Amino acid sequence: MTAIGVRDLDEEEAASFQRSDVKCVDHHSLRTDFSKTLANQGGIADVPAYVHVDLDVLDPVEGRMNGFAVPDGLSLDDLKWCFAQIASRQAIRAASVTAFDPASDVTGRAATAAVGAILALVATSAASARSQT
């Protein structure tokens, strides 16, 4: 399992990640490290992927998704790129998208970014499924 864009962890959360088998990929090295991390997970091509997106992984510049949003997140383009990287190796068969709070979206940009992320995930998943059959 891989987590992308994890940041702003409290001490207990950080310790949990350290003890787990979850590979964390920092957004600063995303375009190099995520591809390498996926490539090092050999034998997963036949295993369907489940993608979970907490929308506050996006930088607040894209729109403030919720009260937990902090700077230094992914761009929407980075997130879409991640979907494509996953789909190039595994069929995306299930996904969840969480953590949008309309009360935090005072500009409306977060809703637009959230819809963009969801549409990209659905389109990438559908293309992935078609190419796997």
Backbone as CSV, one residue per row, in Angstrom:
resi,resn,N_x,N_y,N_z,CA_x,CA_y,CA_z,C_x,C_y,C_z
1,MET,0.847,-1.169,0.000,0.000,0.000,0.000,0.895,1.235,0.000
2,THR,0.439,2.260,-0.691,1.196,3.497,-0.799,0.307,4.680,-0.439
3,ALA,0.848,5.601,0.322,0.157,6.837,0.665,0.918,7.992,0.030
4,ILE,0.183,8.887,-0.586,0.787,10.009,-1.294,0.364,11.311,-0.637
5,GLY,1.319,12.208,-0.471,1.005,13.547,0.002,0.678,13.638,1.482
6,VAL,1.077,12.635,2.242,0.816,12.658,3.684,1.647,13.774,4.306
7,ARG,1.001,14.592,5.122,1.697,15.678,5.793,0.893,16.099,7.010
8,ASP,1.455,16.914,7.811,0.782,17.450,8.993,0.295,16.346,9.939
9,LEU,1.180,15.385,10.199,0.850,14.286,11.098,1.187,14.650,12.535
10,ASP,0.365,14.191,13.459,0.759,14.333,14.855,1.725,13.193,15.190
11,GLU,2.270,13.222,16.368,3.292,12.257,16.757,2.801,10.811,16.658
12,GLU,1.604,10.565,17.116,1.053,9.208,17.092,0.807,8.720,15.664
13,GLU,0.288,9.603,14.819,0.068,9.235,13.421,1.389,8.915,12.725
14,ALA,2.389,9.736,12.952,3.698,9.508,12.339,4.269,8.168,12.794
15,ALA,4.135,7.861,14.070,4.635,6.591,14.599,3.895,5.415,13.971
16,SER,2.599,5.546,13.763,1.812,4.481,13.132,2.295,4.207,11.718
17,PHE,2.569,5.263,10.962,3.095,5.082,9.613,4.457,4.400,9.652
18,GLN,5.299,4.785,10.588,6.625,4.184,10.706,6.539,2.684,10.973
19,ARG,5.561,2.267,11.758,5.399,0.847,12.106,4.707,0.042,11.001
20,SER,4.053,0.711,10.094,3.253,0.013,9.084,4.085,-0.335,7.846
21,ASP,3.457,-1.086,6.959,4.060,-1.409,5.664,3.696,-0.393,4.586
22,VAL,2.999,0.663,4.981,2.585,1.682,4.028,3.804,2.492,3.594
23,LYS,3.973,2.598,2.300,5.041,3.426,1.734,4.478,4.831,1.544
24,CYS,5.126,5.810,2.150,4.690,7.208,2.021,5.554,7.910,0.983
25,VAL,4.899,8.560,0.054,5.591,9.304,-0.982,5.295,10.781,-0.775
26,ASP,6.340,11.545,-0.548,6.231,12.983,-0.337,5.934,13.669,-1.670
27,HIS,5.150,14.718,-1.620,4.785,15.369,-2.883,5.972,16.068,-3.548
28,HIS,6.994,16.412,-2.789,8.159,17.081,-3.379,8.907,16.160,-4.347
29,SER,8.847,14.863,-4.090,9.545,13.909,-4.955,8.555,12.981,-5.657
30,LEU,7.325,13.422,-5.752,6.246,12.595,-6.270,6.552,11.997,-7.636
31,ARG,6.963,12.823,-8.574,7.100,12.366,-9.964,8.236,11.365,-10.155
32,THR,9.148,11.279,-9.222,10.189,10.250,-9.313,9.914,9.093,-8.365
33,ASP,9.563,9.394,-7.140,9.417,8.343,-6.132,8.162,7.498,-6.299
34,PHE,7.051,8.069,-6.743,5.836,7.280,-6.856,5.980,6.219,-7.935
35,SER,6.534,6.581,-9.065,6.746,5.593,-10.131,7.663,4.473,-9.660
36,LYS,8.724,4.838,-8.947,9.647,3.822,-8.421,8.955,2.930,-7.397
37,THR,8.160,3.526,-6.532,7.446,2.746,-5.513,6.503,1.750,-6.175
38,LEU,5.765,2.195,-7.172,4.866,1.285,-7.873,5.640,0.190,-8.589
39,ALA,6.744,0.548,-9.214,7.545,-0.436,-9.931,8.124,-1.488,-8.984
40,ASN,8.393,-1.097,-7.759,8.959,-2.036,-6.782,7.916,-2.945,-6.147
41,GLN,6.661,-2.733,-6.464,5.601,-3.603,-5.952,5.302,-4.668,-6.998
42,GLY,6.289,-5.482,-7.304,6.170,-6.495,-8.339,5.002,-7.431,-8.115
43,GLY,4.487,-7.977,-9.211,3.432,-8.966,-9.135,2.057,-8.431,-8.822
44,ILE,1.859,-7.122,-8.948,0.547,-6.572,-8.610,-0.337,-6.337,-9.834
45,ALA,0.183,-6.601,-11.010,-0.571,-6.295,-12.221,-1.920,-6.994,-12.263
46,ASP,-2.010,-8.193,-11.689,-3.265,-8.935,-11.708,-4.159,-8.622,-10.518
47,VAL,-3.690,-7.763,-9.624,-4.455,-7.410,-8.431,-5.157,-6.074,-8.688
48,PRO,-6.480,-6.055,-8.590,-7.182,-4.785,-8.807,-6.785,-3.744,-7.764
49,ALA,-6.773,-2.505,-8.164,-6.408,-1.412,-7.258,-7.658,-0.796,-6.634
50,TYR,-7.518,-0.420,-5.386,-8.506,0.387,-4.685,-7.828,1.722,-4.420
51,VAL,-8.442,2.809,-4.832,-7.868,4.142,-4.666,-8.749,4.926,-3.704
52,HIS,-8.142,5.410,-2.651,-8.848,6.260,-1.690,-8.223,7.650,-1.753
53,VAL,-9.055,8.660,-1.893,-8.577,10.039,-1.977,-9.236,10.865,-0.881
54,ASP,-8.423,11.365,0.033,-8.874,12.428,0.932,-8.580,13.712,0.179
55,LEU,-9.595,14.459,-0.155,-9.408,15.630,-1.006,-8.483,16.678,-0.408
56,ASP,-8.290,16.652,0.911,-7.361,17.625,1.475,-5.904,17.267,1.211
57,VAL,-5.664,16.209,0.412,-4.317,15.958,-0.090,-3.935,17.068,-1.076
58,LEU,-4.962,17.711,-1.649,-4.704,18.824,-2.561,-4.287,20.063,-1.780
59,ASP,-3.402,20.813,-2.372,-2.978,22.070,-1.769,-4.172,23.027,-1.707
60,PRO,-4.298,23.800,-0.634,-5.408,24.759,-0.540,-5.459,25.772,-1.680
61,VAL,-4.379,25.923,-2.420,-4.396,26.790,-3.606,-5.444,26.289,-4.604
62,GLU,-5.658,24.960,-4.626,-6.670,24.376,-5.505,-8.076,24.659,-4.982
63,GLY,-8.176,24.960,-3.704,-9.440,25.209,-3.028,-9.385,24.573,-1.650
64,ARG,-9.972,25.217,-0.686,-9.936,24.692,0.692,-11.015,23.623,0.847
65,MET,-10.593,22.366,0.921,-11.515,21.234,0.951,-12.231,21.074,2.284
66,ASN,-11.518,21.380,3.365,-12.090,21.203,4.702,-11.224,21.949,5.714
67,GLY,-11.609,21.880,6.954,-10.877,22.577,8.006,-9.528,21.970,8.328
68,PHE,-9.225,20.803,7.771,-7.942,20.147,8.012,-6.918,20.445,6.920
69,ALA,-7.323,21.131,5.870,-6.436,21.414,4.743,-5.250,22.252,5.195
70,VAL,-4.058,21.818,4.778,-2.836,22.544,5.101,-2.024,22.741,3.828
71,PRO,-1.165,23.756,3.812,-0.342,24.019,2.627,0.604,22.865,2.308
72,ASP,1.171,22.962,1.141,2.189,22.015,0.684,1.585,20.709,0.196
73,GLY,0.384,20.780,-0.358,-0.262,19.588,-0.881,-0.016,19.416,-2.369
74,LEU,-0.669,18.430,-2.920,-0.550,18.131,-4.340,-1.362,19.125,-5.159
75,SER,-0.946,19.311,-6.385,-1.776,20.047,-7.343,-2.790,19.053,-7.914
76,LEU,-3.839,19.567,-8.512,-4.817,18.694,-9.160,-4.147,17.914,-10.286
77,ASP,-3.243,18.547,-11.017,-2.514,17.838,-12.074,-1.679,16.693,-11.506
78,ASP,-1.052,16.903,-10.342,-0.295,15.826,-9.705,-1.203,14.652,-9.351
79,LEU,-2.366,14.953,-8.813,-3.296,13.893,-8.424,-3.755,13.105,-9.645
80,LYS,-4.077,13.796,-10.716,-4.486,13.128,-11.956,-3.351,12.258,-12.491
81,TRP,-2.137,12.752,-12.393,-0.967,11.990,-12.829,-0.847,10.703,-12.007
82,CYS,-1.091,10.799,-10.711,-1.041,9.612,-9.840,-2.065,8.574,-10.276
83,PHE,-3.277,9.016,-10.585,-4.291,8.086,-11.056,-3.798,7.341,-12.298
84,ALA,-3.206,8.083,-13.229,-2.713,7.471,-14.468,-1.588,6.481,-14.179
85,GLN,-0.718,6.810,-13.233,0.376,5.906,-12.877,-0.170,4.596,-12.307
86,ILE,-1.144,4.701,-11.447,-1.745,3.494,-10.867,-2.400,2.671,-11.962
87,ALA,-3.205,3.329,-12.787,-3.947,2.628,-13.834,-3.040,2.002,-14.875
88,SER,-1.835,2.528,-15.033,-0.911,1.936,-16.011,-0.348,0.600,-15.525
89,ARG,-0.530,0.320,-14.234,0.004,-0.911,-13.658,-1.072,-1.877,-13.169
90,GLN,-2.214,-1.330,-12.792,-3.303,-2.130,-12.245,-4.638,-1.558,-12.705
91,ALA,-5.620,-2.426,-12.834,-6.970,-1.947,-13.119,-7.545,-1.364,-11.835
92,ILE,-8.029,-0.150,-11.907,-8.672,0.473,-10.751,-10.114,-0.019,-10.728
93,ARG,-10.448,-0.797,-9.710,-11.773,-1.412,-9.633,-12.678,-0.791,-8.574
94,ALA,-12.088,-0.046,-7.651,-12.892,0.584,-6.602,-12.183,1.852,-6.145
95,ALA,-12.980,2.810,-5.694,-12.403,4.072,-5.236,-13.357,4.748,-4.259
96,SER,-12.771,5.591,-3.444,-13.564,6.453,-2.571,-12.922,7.824,-2.555
97,VAL,-13.757,8.817,-2.428,-13.297,10.204,-2.366,-13.988,10.828,-1.164
98,THR,-13.196,11.392,-0.264,-13.763,11.903,0.982,-13.207,13.275,1.332
99,ALA,-13.794,13.803,2.382,-13.269,14.958,3.116,-13.547,16.307,2.480
100,PHE,-14.628,16.420,1.725,-15.029,17.734,1.214,-16.074,18.319,2.156
101,ASP,-15.821,19.511,2.638,-16.759,20.221,3.506,-17.144,21.525,2.810
102,PRO,-18.338,21.608,2.265,-18.749,22.803,1.538,-18.622,24.089,2.350
103,ALA,-18.733,23.990,3.671,-18.615,25.192,4.508,-17.215,25.782,4.457
104,SER,-16.220,24.969,4.122,-14.839,25.461,4.038,-14.516,26.055,2.676
105,ASP,-15.384,25.828,1.714,-15.144,26.242,0.329,-15.787,27.598,0.051
106,VAL,-15.202,28.639,0.603,-15.805,29.970,0.472,-15.676,30.553,-0.932
107,THR,-14.730,30.040,-1.725,-14.523,30.572,-3.075,-15.197,29.736,-4.158
108,GLY,-15.562,28.507,-3.842,-16.121,27.606,-4.846,-15.071,26.838,-5.624
109,ARG,-13.807,27.202,-5.435,-12.726,26.519,-6.167,-12.559,25.073,-5.716
110,ALA,-12.797,24.809,-4.432,-12.624,23.448,-3.926,-13.622,22.495,-4.581
111,ALA,-14.856,22.932,-4.721,-15.860,22.082,-5.367,-15.458,21.776,-6.805
112,THR,-14.972,22.779,-7.510,-14.527,22.580,-8.890,-13.364,21.597,-8.942
113,ALA,-12.396,21.752,-8.039,-11.247,20.841,-8.003,-11.687,19.433,-7.616
114,ALA,-12.609,19.322,-6.660,-13.097,18.011,-6.230,-13.782,17.285,-7.385
115,VAL,-14.636,17.994,-8.099,-15.313,17.388,-9.245,-14.287,16.994,-10.304
116,GLY,-13.294,17.845,-10.534,-12.240,17.516,-11.497,-11.488,16.255,-11.108
117,ALA,-11.194,16.117,-9.823,-10.495,14.921,-9.337,-11.358,13.681,-9.512
118,ILE,-12.627,13.798,-9.166,-13.535,12.654,-9.279,-13.712,12.240,-10.737
119,LEU,-13.923,13.214,-11.616,-14.084,12.885,-13.035,-12.822,12.236,-13.599
120,ALA,-11.666,12.741,-13.205,-10.408,12.149,-13.671,-10.254,10.721,-13.158
121,LEU,-10.615,10.504,-11.906,-10.516,9.162,-11.331,-11.460,8.195,-12.041
122,VAL,-12.678,8.621,-12.287,-13.647,7.766,-12.977,-13.187,7.485,-14.410
123,ALA,-12.746,8.510,-15.116,-12.291,8.323,-16.501,-11.070,7.411,-16.557
124,THR,-10.144,7.619,-15.649,-8.937,6.792,-15.623,-9.290,5.354,-15.271
125,SER,-10.205,5.179,-14.327,-10.641,3.836,-13.935,-11.318,3.122,-15.097
126,ALA,-12.183,3.830,-15.797,-12.884,3.228,-16.933,-11.907,2.837,-18.034
127,ALA,-10.966,3.716,-18.328,-9.963,3.404,-19.356,-9.110,2.231,-18.919
128,SER,-8.776,2.195,-17.640,-7.987,1.100,-17.091,-8.737,-0.230,-17.234
129,ALA,-10.009,-0.221,-16.917,-10.817,-1.439,-17.015,-10.916,-1.923,-18.470
130,ARG,-11.114,-0.979,-19.395,-11.209,-1.356,-20.799,-9.909,-1.957,-21.311
131,SER,-8.781,-1.410,-20.866,-7.495,-1.905,-21.369,-7.111,-3.250,-20.758
132,GLN,-7.729,-3.594,-19.623,-7.424,-4.857,-18.952,-8.262,-6.015,-19.461
133,THR,-9.267,-5.710,-20.291,-10.146,-6.794,-20.766,-9.779,-7.245,-22.150
